[in-house]
Amino acid sequence: MSAPSTSAAPFLTTWFGILDSDDADRILHLISDDFSFSILFSTGGDGGTDFHGGRAALEGYLAQRTVGVRTHHLLTASTVGRDELYLGEVRRSGVPEASFVASARLDDQGRVRRLLIGRSPAVLFT
């Protein structure tokens, strides 16, 4: 299988690249004034958290993350108009830990207005 094309979802590819960096707060420059999001983060079994809200909630989500532990890897993606869909894999020290799906709707300036991410270790695509 060849490497997936990052041009299929350029915004989300950039988003996850920044999120995996030492300066993840830079993603705050990519959100619109009316931004809202939900990240459903499952750790398996009955464990899970729904991080959701606007800018302040995203700042809280970023503050609680452990930097440099997990990385996001593109499996496949697509774009239709202002909407991007992204299927990826979370790896811990290079070992697959969970799969995730992300959807983003961008505004006219190319910033994200709506973001929905679901993550689970129950199903791996690789």
C-alpha positions in Angstrom: 0.0 0.0 0.0 1.4 3.4 -0.9 1.5 6.4 1.4 -1.7 8.4 1.6 -2.0 11.7 -0.1 -1.8 14.6 2.4 -3.5 16.9 -0.2 -6.8 15.1 0.3 -7.3 16.9 3.6 -4.7 19.7 3.8 -6.2 21.6 6.8 -6.5 18.5 9.0 -3.1 17.3 7.9 -1.7 20.6 9.1 -3.8 20.5 12.2 -2.4 17.1 13.4 1.1 18.1 12.4 0.9 21.1 14.7 -0.8 19.1 17.4 2.1 16.6 17.4 4.7 19.4 17.7 6.2 21.0 20.8 4.1 24.1 20.1 0.5 22.7 19.7 -1.0 26.0 20.9 -0.4 27.3 17.4 -3.6 25.5 16.3 -5.5 28.3 18.2 -4.6 30.6 15.3 -6.5 28.2 12.9 -9.9 28.4 14.6 -12.7 30.8 13.6 -14.4 33.2 16.0 -17.5 30.9 16.2 -15.5 27.7 16.6 -17.0 24.7 18.4 -15.7 21.2 18.7 -16.1 17.8 20.4 -13.3 15.2 20.9 -14.7 11.9 22.0 -11.6 10.2 23.5 -12.0 6.5 24.4 -9.3 4.7 26.3 -11.1 1.4 25.9 -13.7 -0.5 27.9 -16.0 2.0 29.6 -13.3 4.7 29.7 -13.9 7.8 27.7 -14.1 11.6 27.8 -15.9 14.1 25.7 -13.9 17.3 25.4 -16.2 20.0 23.9 -17.0 23.6 23.6 -15.3 26.6 22.0 -11.9 28.3 22.2 -11.6 28.2 26.0 -12.4 24.5 26.1 -9.9 23.8 23.3 -7.3 25.7 25.4 -8.2 23.4 28.3 -7.9 20.3 26.1 -4.4 21.4 25.0 -3.3 22.1 28.5 -4.1 18.6 29.7 -2.3 16.8 26.9 1.0 15.1 27.4 3.3 16.5 24.8 5.5 14.1 22.7 3.8 10.9 23.7 1.3 10.2 21.0 1.5 11.0 17.3 -1.2 11.1 14.6 -0.8 9.3 11.3 -3.0 9.7 8.2 -4.5 6.5 6.7 -6.9 8.1 4.3 -8.7 11.4 3.8 -11.0 13.4 1.6 -12.3 16.9 1.0 -15.7 18.0 -0.3 -16.1 21.7 -0.6 -15.3 23.2 2.9 -15.5 19.8 4.6 -12.6 17.5 5.3 -12.7 14.0 6.6 -9.6 12.2 8.0 -9.1 8.6 9.1 -6.0 8.2 11.1 -4.0 6.2 13.6 -2.6 7.3 17.0 0.8 5.8 17.8 2.6 5.8 21.1 6.4 5.4 20.5 5.6 4.2 17.0 3.2 1.5 18.1 -0.4 1.7 17.0 -2.6 2.6 20.0 -6.0 3.7 18.6 -7.8 4.7 15.4 -9.5 8.0 15.0 -11.8 9.9 12.6 -11.9 13.6 12.3 -14.2 15.9 10.4 -13.8 19.6 10.0 -15.8 22.4 8.4 -13.8 25.4 7.3 -14.9 29.0 7.0 -14.3 31.3 4.0 -10.9 32.2 5.3 -9.8 28.6 5.7 -10.1 28.5 9.5 -12.0 25.7 11.2 -15.6 26.4 12.4 -16.6 22.9 13.5 -14.5 20.0 14.5 -15.6 16.5 15.5 -13.0 13.8 16.4 -13.7 10.3 17.7 -10.9 8.0 19.0 -11.0 4.4 20.1 -8.5 1.6 20.7 -11.2 -1.0 19.9 -10.7 -1.0 16.2 -7.4 -0.6 14.4 -7.3 -0.1 10.6 -3.7 -1.3 10.2 
